């Protein structure tokens, strides 16, 4: 909830570089805390890291991201297509390798479980939309409405206020109406609130914008429903 406010203040009063530099002390603090708080555990000596799978996966993701970035920065050059194609080929090779490796980096056989497959495919598209909101809203407020970064950060914080505020009620709601009903309602509510955000203009009352963003936060709550037993595996629905 504080991240949009801190990011807006850093960008307004210092520079945009500080929204990345602030991660250095925070990362160091998290590293030190992990050393003292996370218990040490012995690894599985029978399993070895899938170095080839790791190399192909990281190379593929990295090349694909670079290709997408180059497509925006240099759309007329050939390097964007070359990098993206290389990334796709590396990821395809990673899939082929992990399907036959004894100890693969990712066990792709979990996709044979219907509920996991539905979460990983439909959930990917849904989360892609949800995760884009904290990036698109500041762009709209700053570039479209002409607000300062701090002003935009204060308004975007409303999304996280709504998301955190609904959490105490998620478990009672799921127990009362069921996980499926709440999932469908949350998806529809997300679609409605995002569509309403597209209708906002610089002349829209800011109190109304804040209220809409607060309502958009609870539409996709992070919940931990009961486990579902599927086939021979016990899987948790996405949180």
C-alpha positions, -999 to +999 in steps of 0.1 A: +000+000+000+029+023+007+049+015-024+030+040-047+033+068-022+070+062-017+076+058-054+057+090-062+076+109-035+110+097-046+102+105-082+088+140-074+114+152-049+146+132-060+145+114-094+131+083-110+164+065-105+156+062-068+127+039-073+153+013-084+181+024-061+159+020-031+158-018-038+195-020-028+192-013+009+158-031+011+174-062-006+204-061+017+180-059+047+159-088+034+191-109+028+203-103+064+169-111+078+167-143+057+201-155+071+189-151+107+152-161+104+150-188+077+161-222+092+188-240+074+178-273+058+198-301+042+193-304+004+183-335-014+217-350-023+200-375-047+189-346-070+211-323-089+203-290-104+191-292-140+218-268-154+208-273-190+172-266-183+182-236-162+204-222-190+177-228-217+149-213-196+168-182-185+183-176-220+148-180-236+131-156-212+159-131-213+160-131-251+122-128-254+121-099-230+150-081-249+132-087-282+100-072-269+119-042-256+137-037-289+104-039-307+093-008-288+126+011-289+137+001-324+107-012-344+124-009-378+155-029-369+159-067-374+173-074-339+139-074-322+126-102-343+159-121-341+161-118-303+124-128-298+128-158-322+159-169-304+140-167-271+111-188-284+135-214-298+154-216-265+121-220-245+109-247-269+142-265-265+138-262-227+104-278-229+117-307-250+146-312-226+126-311-194+101-336-208+128-362-210+152-352-182+154-374-151+154-345-127+140-315-147+141-279-136+103-279-139+082-310-137+059-304-167+038-334-159+018-313-134+000-299-164-018-332-168-038-322-137-069-304-149-072-279-121-035-269-123-037-266-160-067-243-158-050-222-131-017-219-151-034-209-184-065-189-175-048-176-143-018-164-164-041-142-186-060-130-155-029-121-135-013-105-166-043-081-166-043-075-128-005-069-126-007-043-154-029-020-133-002-005-111+018+004-143-011+017-165-028+038-139+003+060-131+009+064-169-027+076-174-026+099-144+007+115-152+008+114-190-030+117-197-041+138-167-009+158-161-006+149-125+027+148-105+041+114-096+033+119-060-003+128-069-006+097-090+010+076-063-015+087-037-044+078-061-029+044-071-026+035-034-064+033-033-062+000-052-040-015-025-062-001+003-091-019-012-071-051-017-059-051+019-092-040+033-111-070+019-087-097+032-104-102+066-136-109+048-123-133+022-124-165+043-159-159+056-171-151+021-156-182+006-171-204+034-205-187+028-207-187-010-180-212-021-147-207-039-162-210-074-189-184-069-164-159-054-139-165-082-166-158-108-178-127-090-143-114-085-135-119-122-167-100-133-161-073-108-126-068-121-138-065-156-164-039-147-141-018-126-113-018-152-138-009-179-150+020-158-113+031-154-112+035-191-139+061-189-121+083-165-111+118-177-091+147-161-125+163-153-138+133-133-140+142-096-110+128-077-131+115-049-150+094-074-117+081-090-104+072-055-137+054-047-136+034-079-100+024-074-108+013-038-136-009-052-113-023-079-089-036-052-112-062-036-123-075-070-092-097-071-084-107-035-055-129-026-071-159-008-060-192+005-090-216+000-090-252+012-069-276-008-084-296-036-074-332-041-068-339-078-058-373-091-028-384-069-017-348-061-030-323-036-029-288-051-037-254-038-058-231-060-039-199-069-036-174-041 
